[in-house]
Structure formats: C-alpha cells, structure tokens
Amino acid sequence: MGGKKVLYIDMDGVIVDFKSGICKLSEIDKIKYINRYDEIPKIFKSMEPMPFAIDAINKLSKHYNIFVLSTAPWENSGAWSDKIRWIKKYFGDGEDSVLHKKLILTHHKHLNIGDILIDDRTKNGADKFEGEFILFGSEDYPDWDAILKYLIRI
C-alpha cells in the first residue's frame, strides 16, 4: 500500500451494470418495484460487470490502492452481503484478490479520505468528496478506456 494514491470506485453503474439486472426481472417485478429496483431481493446477484471494468481495475491496482466505495439500499439489507458476493465472484475471494476486504458501504462518501473517487452520480456525498472526483459516463470520462488513459497516462 505504501506510496500509492487511494482510489475509490463506486459499484453500481461503474463496476456493475445495474441495468443488466433490471433487464432480467419479470414484468411483474418491474412494475411492483418501479423506481426502487435496488430493493428487490437478490437483484445484485444477477448483474453483470460493466464493459472492461474487471480488466481496468486489475490494471489500476498496480498503480493505486483501490477500494470499492458504494451505497447499499437501506431497505434491502440482503444487498449489502450480495455486493460482497458479487466482488468475490468477479475478483476472487482469496487474499490475493485486488479487492479483498476493500469494500466500504456508506451513504456518506464524502467522509472517506482519499485521492480520487470514480462515481457515475453525485449523490450520497460524492459531490462533496475532498479529493479528485471523476464522473464516470461523462463527456470527459465516458468509459473505462478513458479512465485508464487518464489515470495511468498511457
């Protein structure tokens, strides 16, 4: 860890393709949970990674001390453990995983001290983060390729 900058990365919409889970819902659940899909039990288990996210995080881990900084729905406590399971599924669950024990769940992202935060939204304190804020999906940072080019200076 010594010397590397701290890089926080949001999960939903940045590492995890949240829409991929919504697409797999039944029409009944889509109606029942409209505007609150994150409250559906086990929805996080069905989500796929964002394109190139896994590879990008593995590359960034050579240059940064990476932590996942995510918010989990208050009304769906199962989602909290599902997020850990998702990370283990895609990054491995051993101590050699780049994200082993590096998941922080909070509704107050601005309280975390670090150098950079990558998030697709400004909610939950992301817009008040004291380090550098990178808005994933924006014109300057539309995808993981743009993020890598900026952060690793390829």
Residue pairs with C-beta under 8 A, 6 or more apart in sequence:
1 65
4 63
4 64
4 65
5 63
5 64
5 65
5 114
5 115
5 116
6 64
6 65
6 67
6 113
6 114
6 115
6 116
6 131
7 60
7 64
7 65
7 66
7 67
7 114
7 115
7 116
7 117
7 118
7 151
8 66
8 67
8 68
8 69
8 104
8 109
8 112
8 114
8 116
8 117
8 118
8 129
9 15
9 57
9 66
9 67
9 68
9 69
9 117
9 118
9 119
10 68
10 69
10 70
10 117
10 118
10 119
10 120
10 121
10 126
10 136
11 68
11 70
11 83
11 86
12 18
12 38
12 70
12 71
12 120
13 50
13 120
13 121
13 136
13 137
14 50
14 53
14 118
14 119
14 120
14 136
15 49
15 50
15 53
15 57
15 68
16 44
16 47
16 48
16 49
16 50
16 53
16 86
17 47
17 48
17 49
17 50
17 51
18 37
18 38
18 47
20 46
20 47
20 48
21 37
21 43
21 44
21 46
21 47
21 48
22 30
22 37
22 43
24 46
25 33
25 37
25 40
25 43
29 40
30 37
33 39
33 40
36 73
36 75
37 43
38 73
38 76
38 79
39 73
39 75
39 76
40 76
41 76
41 78
42 78
42 82
43 76
43 79
43 82
44 79
44 82
44 83
44 85
44 86
45 82
45 85
45 86
47 86
49 90
50 144
51 143
51 144
52 143
52 144
52 145
53 144
54 90
54 91
55 144
56 144
56 147
56 148
57 66
57 91
57 98
57 99
58 98
59 148
59 152
60 66
60 148
60 151
60 152
61 98
63 151
63 152
64 115
64 116
64 151
66 98
66 99
66 102
67 102
67 103
67 104
67 112
67 114
68 83
68 87
68 99
68 102
68 103
68 104
69 104
69 106
69 109
69 112
69 117
69 119
70 83
70 103
70 104
70 105
70 106
71 105
71 106
71 107
71 109
71 123
71 124
72 79
72 80
72 83
72 105
73 79
74 107
80 105
83 103
83 105
84 103
87 97
87 99
87 103
88 97
91 97
91 98
91 99
91 100
92 100
93 100
94 100
104 112
106 112
106 124
106 125
107 124
107 125
108 124
108 125
109 117
109 119
109 124
109 125
109 126
109 128
109 129
110 125
110 126
110 127
110 128
110 129
110 130
111 125
112 129
113 130
113 131
114 129
114 131
115 131
115 132
116 131
116 132
116 133
116 134
116 151
117 126
117 129
117 131
117 132
117 133
117 134
118 134
118 136
118 141
118 147
119 126
119 133
119 134
119 135
119 136
120 135
120 136
120 137
122 133
122 135
126 133
127 133
134 141
134 147
134 150
135 141
136 147
137 143
140 146
141 147
141 150
148 154
